[in-house]
Amino acid sequence: MARRRKQDPPPPPLHELEAEVMDAVWSRGEVSVRDVMETLNARTSARDRAYTTFLTTMARLDAKGLLQRRREGKTDFYAPVFSREEYRALRAGADVEALVSEYGDVALSHFARQMARLDPAHVRELERIARGG
């Protein structure tokens, strides 16, 4: 999907509606605003959200570097810049870095306690992933 340089900032966290929109885009690939609106409005019994709400949200996600827009005639199509897995990995890394930066050894000791509770096979798999293998 996206080619990131090491110095690129991590993608921003998602707000509630942004997360719903991104889930719809990740599930379907390239979509129009109307596709997302119809998908998300069909999932809820609450009052339907307006087309302009989705238009604004998707335009903001494009501006934030999470979606990329392609125009075809009068219709805008959006595709994710990162896969769901890439986004999660980048956000997790940024969040962990922020926790360690703010709380230092206290945060690391909490991570160590969590690791100690895991199944040893899971720990070995995590260590393999951390080594890049």
N, C-alpha and C positions, 0 to 999 in steps of 0.2 A: 504494500500500500504506500505509505509515506516513507520518504527517505529523510532521516533526521541526521543532523550533525550533532556531535557531542555537546557543543555549546548552545544548541537550541533550548529555549526554556521548555519545561514540560507543558503539556496541554492543561488548560484550566479545569477546575472541578465543574461538574454540571449541577445546575439547579433542577428542581423537580420536573418542570415541563421540558427543559432541555434534555434531561435523561430519558423521558418518555419519547421524545422526538428521535434522539439518537438510537434508542432501542428499535424503533420502527425502521429507521434507515439501515441499521446494521442487519436487521432481519430480511430486508427486501433489496438491498443494494441501492442502485440509483432510483430515486423517486421524485415525484413532483410534490409541491406543497399540498395540492388537493389529495393526492394519494395518502399522505401522512394524516391530513385532517380526517379523511374518511375512516382510516384505520383506527386512529385514536378515539374519535368520537363514537365509533361503533362499540368500543370496549367499556364504555361507561354509561351508567344510568342517569348521571348528572346532566345538566344542561350542556348542549353542544358548545364547544369553543368555536369562535369565529375564524374564518379563513385568514383574516388579517393578523390574528394572534399567532397562527402557525407561520405565516409569511414573515412576520417580524422575528420570531424565534429562530427560524432557519437562516434568515439573513444575519442575525447575530452570531449564530454558530459558524457561518461562513467567515465572518469578520474575525472570529476568535481562532480560526485555523482548524476547525474540527470538521467542517463540511466544505466541499468545493462545488461551486455553482457552474452549470452549463446551461446556456440559453438556446432554446430551439423554438423559433417563431416567437410567440408571446408567452411561452411556458418556460419556467425555470426548473431545471432538474438538479438535484443535489445528490452527491455521493460522499461517503465518509472518507476522510483523509487517513484515518487510522482504523485498523480492524478493532473490534471490541477488545480482543486480547492485547493488542498493542497499546490501546488507550489505558486499559486496566494496569498493565505493567508500568507504563510511564507515570501514571497517577500514584500507584503504590510506591514507586521509587521516590517520587517527590514528597509524598506524605511521610514516609519513613525518614527521609533526610531532614525534613522540617522538625519532626519529633525529636530526633537525635540532636539536631542543632539547638533546639530550645531546652530539652530536658537532659541531654547528655547521658551519663551513666545510669540515671534512673530509668530512662526509656530503654536502654540496652538491657538492663537487668530484667525488665518486664518481658522483653523479647526472649531472653534466655530462659525465663520461667515457662513461657509458652512453648518453647522448643523442647524443654525437658518433659512436658506432658504428652508430646506426640509419640506415636508408634515409631520404633527405631527404623523400620523400613521407610517410613515417610520422611524421617530426618535424613536418611541416606539419599533419597530422591531429591530433597531440597538442596542438599550439599552439592549433588551432581549438577543441578540447575544453576546454582550460584557460581560454579566453576565454569559455566558456559558450555557444559557438555550435555 
